[in-house]
Amino acid sequence: MQQAVSRDVVVGLKQGLHARPADMLAREARKWQSRIELVSKSQRVDGKSILEVLTLAAEEGTRLVVEVAGPDATEALAAIVRLFDSNFHENEETAVDTAGRITTP
Amino acid sequence: MKFSDFVATGAIRSHVDSSTKEGVIREMATALVEAGRIPASDLESIVKAILKREDLGTTGIGRGVAVPHTKHPSVDKLVGTVAVSQEGIDFDSLDGDPVHLFFLLVSPPDQPGQHLRALENISRQLRDDAFCRELKAAKAPADIQHLLEAADNHGMVS
């Protein structure tokens, strides 16, 4: 059964939607059969492609619409929204980043 | 953002000598030192930080491209360079393919926007298969420089 669903999300990451979260997003999106697109003010990109997601250059506070269509759309949308809600598990990773920077002489 | 806004011309390499992830990162960072874009005294610290970032997840984003990067307080403006490996280097890429094109970025810690816009520019241009192919076929740093300039001039990138 085909479904089409969408939700608004806001990028909560201080560093914006950079390479690591873009990778997580594309990986999650590829687990699903449905077409998954992210829509910003100026463009629409394929959520399964890290290159496409990076072209959004979505900074902290950017509003995006996640549009999903296909047989597993509802579950897929929930999974993608969960990533945004959890801030892509960024906290502990940022700490490592910062530590790396500060502890190096 | 355009390539010319962050790519250090003197640091472009068309033939990397290394065949390992750490080797190519070190080679590119050294090229930035030689081009006078990062201080020699910070080389080790920058290489270490980039490798640490790779440990969190590869920056080999597929299509034979990697974007190794870090934030570092030694720069007050985003600086980067480009290198090509004809043989390809195992970079634990997302798609498993060897990496031929490297874009290394060092950005100031407090300006995530610059880094995002550089990633945007790189990923936007790399969607063009011809651009990727021509970069991989580059014989000299000047060829790469010309391809980047051409991409900048075509661009509708702000």
Boltz contact constraints between the chains, C-beta under 6 A:
constraints:
  - contact:
      token1: [A, 15]
      token2: [B, 112]
      max_distance: 6.0
  - contact:
      token1: [A, 16]
      token2: [B, 112]
      max_distance: 6.0
  - contact:
      token1: [A, 16]
      token2: [B, 116]
      max_distance: 6.0
  - contact:
      token1: [A, 19]
      token2: [B, 59]
      max_distance: 6.0
  - contact:
      token1: [A, 20]
      token2: [B, 57]
      max_distance: 6.0
  - contact:
      token1: [A, 50]
      token2: [B, 61]
      max_distance: 6.0
  - contact:
      token1: [A, 51]
      token2: [B, 123]
      max_distance: 6.0
  - contact:
      token1: [A, 51]
      token2: [B, 127]
      max_distance: 6.0
  - contact:
      token1: [A, 54]
      token2: [B, 119]
      max_distance: 6.0
  - contact:
      token1: [A, 54]
      token2: [B, 123]
      max_distance: 6.0
  - contact:
      token1: [A, 55]
      token2: [B, 120]
      max_distance: 6.0
  - contact:
      token1: [A, 55]
      token2: [B, 123]
      max_distance: 6.0
  - contact:
      token1: [A, 55]
      token2: [B, 124]
      max_distance: 6.0
  - contact:
      token1: [A, 57]
      token2: [B, 116]
      max_distance: 6.0
  - contact:
      token1: [A, 57]
      token2: [B, 117]
      max_distance: 6.0
  - contact:
      token1: [A, 57]
      token2: [B, 120]
      max_distance: 6.0
  - contact:
      token1: [A, 59]
      token2: [B, 113]
      max_distance: 6.0
  - contact:
      token1: [A, 93]
      token2: [B, 56]
      max_distance: 6.0
  - contact:
      token1: [A, 100]
      token2: [B, 49]
      max_distance: 6.0
  - contact:
      token1: [A, 100]
      token2: [B, 52]
      max_distance: 6.0
  - contact:
      token1: [A, 101]
      token2: [B, 49]
      max_distance: 6.0
  - contact:
      token1: [A, 104]
      token2: [B, 45]
      max_distance: 6.0
  - contact:
      token1: [A, 104]
      token2: [B, 48]
      max_distance: 6.0
  - contact:
      token1: [A, 104]
      token2: [B, 49]
      max_distance: 6.0
